Structure formats: structure tokens, C-alpha cells
Amino acid sequence: MSFRNRTVVPGSNGPILLSVPLVDGREQRRPMKEVRIANDAAWQSQHFKTLKSCYNRSPWFQFFEHELAELYEKNFEWLLDWNLACWQWAASKIDGDFTMELTTGYQENYDPAEWLDLRNKVLPQTINQTFPDPVKYSQVFEDRLGFIPNCSVLDLIFCEGKNARRLLSKD
């Protein structure tokens, strides 16, 4: 289980898992570039409705809603393409000057002086242990549920807007 096809957003009754359905299911042991999205389900529409329901009252959702809707209206065959489009969208909203490179093959080890290798470290079942002190900010349902850590970057963007970059830069 990984985050490659899932994300978490805080809903009115607690965390909501948004999962992109995959052809051949979730138990795939293949490179990301070979993972297909199962587009026979209306997952994009369902995800966007969930995001709208969760963030309609957030301070910044209305500023980003139209562009996000456009992203959710595009068809993606490959999970990697969807993830890259989401990454680029989110980075542009927080004015991120990030460098990202795709590998051309599997490499067992990376030089820790050069790369931060988080493979097998950032997983749904271990994220709270890997990052025990997440960046804190005001969330939409925090008054009822308390702060829900390690949610999607969408949560940070919709709740903090351009301030998201400053919060991420602190840590």
C-alpha cells in the first residue's frame, strides 16, 4: 500500500481517502509508468465533488476551484501522468521552485549526500511515525475534529493559499 494512487483530505466526519482506481487493482508490482487508471468508474467526478464538499467553506477554494475542475475534467490513461499533472498544479499554486526528475530505471541505493530517498518510508501506515511533527495550520473542520495531520497538499493550499509556501519552507 502506497500513496501513489491515494490521498487523504479532512471531511466533516474525519479523514476521507480518495483513491484513483487502477486497472488490475492495487496489488501491482510494476513501475509507475506501467500502471493504468481504471477510467470505467466516474472517479474524477466523485473526487471533485468530495473536494468541493470538504473545501467549499475554506478561505482559498473559490480562487482555485475553476483550475482544479479543469484538471479533474482531463482524461488520463496512466497514473504517472495524473500524478505529474497534480504535482505541477500544486507546485504552481504555492509558487514552488521545485526540481523533480524521473528515473529511467530502478536503482537500489542512492547516495544520501545527494538524494533524499523516501521510498518505503512514506507509506500510509507509517506516515505519522515518519513525520511526527507535521506543519500545522487552520483546517476547515479543526474546530470539531482537531488538526488532522499529513493530509493532501490540497488541504494546505485551500486553507492557507499563498502562505502555504512559507509554511513548507519553515520545515
Stockholm file with secondary structure:
# STOCKHOLM 1.0

chainA/1-171         MSFRNRTVVPGSNGPILLSVPLVDGREQRRPMKEVRIANDAAWQSQHFKTLKSCYNRSPWFQFFEHELAELYEKNFEWLLDWNLACWQWAASKIDGDFTMELTTGYQENYDPAEWLDLRNKVLPQTINQTFPDPVKYSQVFEDRLGFIPNCSVLDLIFCEGKNARRLLSKD
#=GR chainA/1-171 SS CCSTTEEEEEETTEEEEEECCBTTCSCCCSCGGGCBBCTTSCHHHHHHHHHHHHHTTSSSHHHHHHHHHHHHHSCCSBHHHHHHHHHHHHHHHTTCCCCCCCCSSCCSCCCTTTCCCCTTTSCTTTHHHHSSSCCCCCCTTHHHHCCCCSCCHHHHHHHHTTHHHHHHHHC
#=GC SS_cons         CCSTTEEEEEETTEEEEEECCBTTCSCCCSCGGGCBBCTTSCHHHHHHHHHHHHHTTSSSHHHHHHHHHHHHHSCCSBHHHHHHHHHHHHHHHTTCCCCCCCCSSCCSCCCTTTCCCCTTTSCTTTHHHHSSSCCCCCCTTHHHHCCCCSCCHHHHHHHHTTHHHHHHHHC
//
